[in-house]
Amino acid sequence: MVKLRLKRCGRKQRAIYRIVAIDVRSRREGRDLRKVGFYDPIKNQTYSNVPAILYFLEKGAQPTGTVHDISKKAEIFKELRVNYTN
């Protein structure tokens, strides 16, 4: 099963997280299938590759709680509903 989750990057006390599609059995810094965005909690910035995220969600990937909240703020789920109605 594939999950969309955060992968920690950056240096000590200055963490940046990549949003990645990764196999459930992999560890946090394990090999990812694809990078689909990043999240900087200090600057509160987010970048999302929306088509890639929608692709993985349509294939059955499950976002973790934090990634779900980030995606909800970015209104990615609204675009997912638009794709289902078309």
Secondary structure, DSSP 8 states (H G I E B T S, - for coil): -EEEEEEEEEETTEEEEEEEEEETTS-TTS--SEEEEEEETTTTEEEE-HHHHHHHHHTT-EE-HHHHHHHHHTTHHHHHHHHHH-
